[in-house]
Amino acid sequence: MKQHSGNKPYHCTVCEASFCRKPYLEVHMRTHTGERPFVCGLCDKRFTQKSSLNTHKRVHTGERPYACDICHKRFAVKSYVTSHRSVFNHHPILRCFSACICLHFSNCLLNFRWCHMSEKPLACEQCGMTFTSKGFYQAHVRAHHETNAFPCHLCGRSFMRDSYLIRHNNKVHRGHITT
């Protein structure tokens, strides 16, 4: 019950912070020393806390264990769901028969209309592919101009972003990847 008594006997020697438990002080001291004792075995990124390392590992695995209960979008970090979920408290929601779509901005309503009318007004000048979303269109156009710097060593396909490669490996090569 030391935590709830208001008693904070562990004091930082560098700043005025005080803590009720010694481990909290030890973690805090790393902000002053720069110590990062927890290391990712895949990319050598370093962390001050083991929990931060464990969350980081999801970057490599593609694991997203937390889901929004409204739109079912998945997240690697629980607090990201909370932030995402708060959007629904401030913006109208449109539920249609096939999906739950949040209308954050007026152009999303336009995208929704295009999607449900099979109208795709944005066309790539290079290959003719059409899109309902300006964001998807812009990402596609970038793909024509950027090099794919993240190759899959199992099938040879390459990707613009490491997150796309991770998603590809999780979907296509699940069970074939050894670390």
Phi and psi in degrees as a GROMACS rama.xvg file:
@    title "Ramachandran Plot"
@    xaxis  label "Phi"
@    yaxis  label "Psi"
@TYPE xy
-58.0864  -35.5177  LYS-2
-60.6646  -39.2288  GLN-3
-94.1299  -1.32938  HIS-4
-79.9131  -16.2093  SER-5
87.2564  -6.58349  GLY-6
-78.816  125.686  ASN-7
-128.432  83.2377  LYS-8
-80.5819  -8.55007  PRO-9
-101.635  112.957  TYR-10
-111.047  138.801  HIS-11
-73.1853  136.541  CYS-12
-84.2617  -8.347  THR-13
-102.242  -42.7149  VAL-14
-125.456  -170.334  CYS-15
-92.8867  11.4518  GLU-16
-69.7363  143.969  ALA-17
-132.277  152.097  SER-18
-138.363  152.552  PHE-19
-85.0129  -17.9654  CYS-20
-131.775  144.097  ARG-21
-61.7408  -40.6705  LYS-22
-60.2598  -32.7448  PRO-23
-64.7971  -40.1326  TYR-24
-64.3312  -42.2202  LEU-25
-61.2091  -43.2554  GLU-26
-64.6896  -43.7376  VAL-27
-58.8186  -40.6582  HIS-28
-59.5463  -25.9744  MET-29
-64.4499  -23.0273  ARG-30
-68.5532  -26.8066  THR-31
-90.2259  -35.8445  HIS-32
-87.3601  -22.0136  THR-33
80.6473  4.99155  GLY-34
-65.1908  133.951  GLU-35
-135.013  83.592  ARG-36
-78.5021  -11.3796  PRO-37
-102.065  119.729  PHE-38
-116.931  133.945  VAL-39
-72.8291  127.647  CYS-40
-74.0462  -10.5103  GLY-41
-98.9977  -33.7314  LEU-42
-129.79  1.87188  CYS-43
65.3709  12.7394  ASP-44
-68.297  143.212  LYS-45
-113.744  151.131  ARG-46
-137.701  154.723  PHE-47
-83.4668  -22.4313  THR-48
-131.018  145.421  GLN-49
-63.2936  -36.48  LYS-50
-62.4399  -35.8611  SER-51
-66.9493  -39.0134  SER-52
-62.7076  -45.3381  LEU-53
-61.6023  -39.9834  ASN-54
-66.0374  -42.1683  THR-55
-59.3835  -37.4226  HIS-56
-57.2567  -23.1238  LYS-57
-65.9404  -21.9105  ARG-58
-60.6801  -39.1888  VAL-59
-81.5473  -33.322  HIS-60
-88.4525  -22.2406  THR-61
79.3424  5.2122  GLY-62
-65.332  133.448  GLU-63
-135.677  81.8154  ARG-64
-77.8054  -9.2754  PRO-65
-109.777  132.433  TYR-66
-125.699  146.16  ALA-67
-71.7778  133.183  CYS-68
-78.0929  -6.81351  ASP-69
-98.7893  -54.1724  ILE-70
-106.805  -5.40469  CYS-71
68.3018  14.1708  HIS-72
-64.1081  140.815  LYS-73
-106.659  149.657  ARG-74
-136.812  153.217  PHE-75
-84.452  -22.5719  ALA-76
-123.32  131.967  VAL-77
-60.0124  -39.8651  LYS-78
-65.1014  -24.836  SER-79
-66.6927  -35.3272  TYR-80
-64.3181  -43.4197  VAL-81
-60.0575  -45.4562  THR-82
-63.4454  -47.0886  SER-83
-60.6918  -44.765  HIS-84
-63.6059  -32.4784  ARG-85
-64.6238  -24.2412  SER-86
-59.1885  -38.0065  VAL-87
-68.2888  -20.0493  PHE-88
-79.9395  -15.7868  ASN-89
-115.257  -6.22206  HIS-90
-132.68  150.107  HIS-91
-66.8673  154.473  PRO-92
-120.431  136.031  ILE-93
-112.734  123.607  LEU-94
-105.554  124.046  ARG-95
-112.088  179.603  CYS-96
-66.0702  -35.2466  PHE-97
-96.4032  -20.5107  SER-98
-158.528  165.421  ALA-99
-107.133  118.037  CYS-100
-122.361  127.323  ILE-101
-89.4591  134.345  CYS-102
-103.934  84.6095  LEU-103
-73.0292  -39.8559  HIS-104
-134.954  162.045  PHE-105
-61.9933  -32.7024  SER-106
-69.0257  -20.1714  ASN-107
-66.8727  -34.1916  CYS-108
-63.0923  -41.0112  LEU-109
-63.1135  -44.9805  LEU-110
-60.289  -38.9753  ASN-111
-62.431  -45.1528  PHE-112
-61.1595  -45.5369  ARG-113
-60.7182  -43.6586  TRP-114
-59.986  -43.3724  CYS-115
-84.4634  -11.7518  HIS-116
-102.964  3.05676  MET-117
59.5349  23.0083  SER-118
-89.7976  129.18  GLU-119
-128.024  87.6858  LYS-120
-78.1821  -9.90328  PRO-121
-103.566  119.56  LEU-122
-120.949  136.229  ALA-123
-72.8874  126.298  CYS-124
-69.6509  -24.1851  GLU-125
-81.905  -41.2202  GLN-126
-125.473  -6.78375  CYS-127
84.6965  -2.55024  GLY-128
-63.9836  141.192  MET-129
-113.176  155.729  THR-130
-141.931  151.565  PHE-131
-94.9474  -21.5852  THR-132
-112.229  131.704  SER-133
-61.5776  -37.7685  LYS-134
-63.1698  -45.04  GLY-135
-66.2641  -38.6733  PHE-136
-61.2815  -47.5369  TYR-137
-63.5099  -40.1871  GLN-138
-63.3706  -39.0914  ALA-139
-64.763  -44.7716  HIS-140
-62.254  -40.9024  VAL-141
-59.6623  -35.0878  ARG-142
-62.2737  -30.577  ALA-143
-70.6799  -25.9589  HIS-144
-103.782  -22.1803  HIS-145
-99.1358  152.216  GLU-146
-83.4694  148.864  THR-147
-91.2294  98.1581  ASN-148
-89.199  1.63155  ALA-149
-121.038  89.3677  PHE-150
-83.1761  147.683  PRO-151
-86.1717  123.084  CYS-152
-79.0486  -5.333  HIS-153
-95.2124  -36.1825  LEU-154
-126.198  -6.70363  CYS-155
89.6414  -12.1694  GLY-156
-66.2877  146.63  ARG-157
-125.832  158.951  SER-158
-134.604  154.213  PHE-159
-73.1794  -30.9126  MET-160
-128.933  148.95  ARG-161
-64.4415  -31.0114  ASP-162
-66.0269  -32.2  SER-163
-68.6973  -39.1726  TYR-164
-63.9258  -42.7856  LEU-165
-61.4884  -45.6429  ILE-166
-62.2427  -42.3662  ARG-167
-58.5622  -48.8858  HIS-168
-61.1845  -39.9286  ASN-169
-67.8428  -34.1537  ASN-170
-87.4933  -43.7952  LYS-171
-92.0333  -40.3898  VAL-172
-111.986  21.1897  HIS-173
-54.346  128.716  ARG-174
91.9438  -12.2811  GLY-175
-101.598  -7.06521  HIS-176
-93.8032  129.92  ILE-177
-116.802  137.999  THR-178
